């Protein structure tokens, strides 16, 4: 090999190898200092693209988990309010049951005040239960984004639980608006007509006929014994006493009947002329008018039920829409003609004994079957056909316990409202469990994607430390060799010195 001084091949070679060891050393030190295997696209272009997509997905998954937790919070807020509403409704039911029994007007007024306050509180809970400023019990719906792609949502839907929208589900659209004449006709029909075959409700045979003079309370008791099989409950609305049947000749168009003062007493009040006064010449219509003239004292209203009896007889029917007791005394010792309209002696019906029968079924239709010859019997029962509907004119917030009949309605309304809330809470509970499952799944996905991204992006310290050590040793050796290579041209001076 020629010996020269212009070109030091040994030095050039040493420099080249030194530069080769510098790049791995720089790369190893960068990875160790950052903890990342990929610090720029030049490190691994494909790996960087994959890891970036994974980063987007994991960050979106974290947001989805937060969204799902927000959905849980919405449902928990609503469910907590429903729990308190259930407590209030249970108390309303207790008070209604107490008011449905015998009570003085003062006692019932006290009970009604507490019911009124509880109904107001139910309205307040519904209107003031909010999540993030939005009401959740007046009809709430929203989609919770639980995925990382478009439309990966779970819907939340909470029904309107306002007391103004909850009531008794019945086939009759408005029990509160049964007028006096309709009530009287229903009571008279039910009380004077017998069934020849057993009564069936929703294809369930009750195993009994309804005879004439069977009270509404007895019929209701029989119907409610089969509630588990039929899904139907019944209660008595109002109260009524059916007089004696007459042939219609004593109506307005017929001949008057002379009735002496004191011959007829209703709930302690004498009807017609003052006791000891002149005889009152009346028709059925005028007697009804005389009874209704003191309705505010007796609490009893009178109507004529036309052509109700098997031979077309008519009846004067006394009704009390509040369900109160009715006592009638026909004093034949004063005037025997009173028996044209009412049985001799004292006749009475206890509170809630003989009103119209209200059938209630939460879902589906109610069908009551009578023998074909007994179709009139069916007309005595409210709501025997057609689809069920909420009592739109008697919602929960309009309920009172001021009377026994009203208390019965309130009991049904409160019970129905509790069933509605229980159904809603069951849906919420299922949705909460679903959201918990969503979160567990999202956590699992995020964990595995994060692990996959780590394998791509993170530096292996053991490997990088070994690379750095190797590169540092090679660099130190290279520097030493380069130093020696740079001294080789000095050997030429030995030749020049000869």
QUIGI-V742670 format. One record per pair of residues at least 24 apart in sequence whose ideal C-beta (glycine too) atoms are under 7 Angstrom apart, sorted by the first residue. I is the first residue (numbers start at 1). J is the second residue. Records with the same first field share a line. If there is no record, write none. Layout:
I->J, J
This chain:
3->491, 492
5->489, 492
8->485, 486, 488, 489
10->485, 488
11->482, 485, 486
14->478, 481, 482, 485
15->482
17->478
18->475, 478, 479, 482
21->471, 474, 475, 478
22->475
24->467, 471
25->468, 471, 472, 475
28->464, 467, 468, 471
29->468
31->459, 464
32->459, 461, 464, 465, 468
35->458, 459
36->457, 458, 459
37->457, 458, 459
38->457
47->456
50->456
51->453, 456, 457
54->449, 452, 453
55->453
57->148, 449
58->446, 449, 450, 453
60->148
61->148, 442, 445, 446
62->446
64->145, 146, 147, 148, 442
65->439, 442, 443
67->144, 145, 146
68->144, 146, 435, 438, 439, 442
71->144, 154, 156, 435
72->432, 435
73->131
74->131, 136, 156
75->156, 428, 431, 432
77->129, 131, 136
78->129, 136, 137, 158, 428
79->425, 428
81->125, 129, 137
82->421, 424, 425
84->125
85->122, 125, 161, 421
86->418, 421
88->118, 121, 122
89->414, 417, 418
91->118
92->118, 410, 414
93->411, 414, 415
95->401
96->401, 407, 410, 411, 414
97->411
99->401, 407
100->404, 407, 408, 411
102->351
108->401, 402
111->401
112->400, 401, 402
115->400, 401, 410
119->163, 397
122->163
123->162, 163, 397
126->161, 162
137->161
138->162
146->438
154->434, 438
156->431
158->424
159->424
161->421, 424
163->395, 396, 397
164->395, 397
165->395
166->395, 396, 416, 417, 420
167->390, 391, 394, 395, 396, 413, 416
168->360, 391, 394, 409, 412, 413, 416
169->360, 361, 362, 388, 390, 416
170->358, 360, 383, 388, 391
171->359, 366, 383, 384, 385, 386, 388
172->358, 382, 383
173->389, 392
174->391, 392, 393, 394
175->237, 358, 382, 391, 394, 409
176->393, 394
177->393
178->237, 356
180->301, 303, 319
181->303
183->238, 240, 319, 321, 356
184->240, 303, 305, 317, 319
185->305
186->356, 379, 380
187->240, 242, 317, 319, 354, 355, 356
188->242, 305, 308, 315, 317
189->308, 376, 377, 379, 380
190->216, 357, 377, 380
191->242, 354
192->242, 308, 309
193->374, 376, 377
195->370, 371, 374, 377
196->371, 373, 374
197->371
199->368, 370
200->369
201->226, 230, 232, 366, 368
202->230, 231, 232, 366, 367
204->229, 230
210->377
215->353, 354
216->353, 354, 355, 357
217->352, 353, 354
219->357
220->357
231->361, 364
232->359, 360, 361, 366
233->360
234->357, 358, 359
235->358, 408, 412
236->352, 355, 357
237->355, 356, 358, 405
238->319, 320, 321, 323, 355, 356, 405
239->319, 320, 323, 324, 326, 349, 351, 352, 353, 354, 355
240->317, 318, 319, 354, 355
241->318, 326, 328, 347, 349, 354
242->315, 317
243->315, 316, 317, 341, 342
244->339, 341, 342, 343
245->309, 313, 314, 315
246->284, 313, 314, 340, 341
247->313
248->314
250->283, 284, 340
251->283, 284, 285
252->283, 285
254->283
256->281, 282, 283
257->282, 337, 340
258->337
259->335, 337, 338
260->334, 335
262->331, 334
263->330, 331, 334, 335, 338
264->330, 338, 342
265->329, 331
266->291, 298, 300, 318, 328
267->298, 299, 300, 326, 327
269->294, 297, 298
284->316, 341
287->316, 341
288->316
299->324
300->326
316->341
321->405
322->403, 404, 405
323->351, 352, 355, 403, 404, 405
324->351, 404
325->349, 350, 351
351->404
352->404, 405
355->405
356->380, 382
357->381, 382
358->382, 383
359->383, 384
360->412
361->388
362->416, 419
363->388
364->388
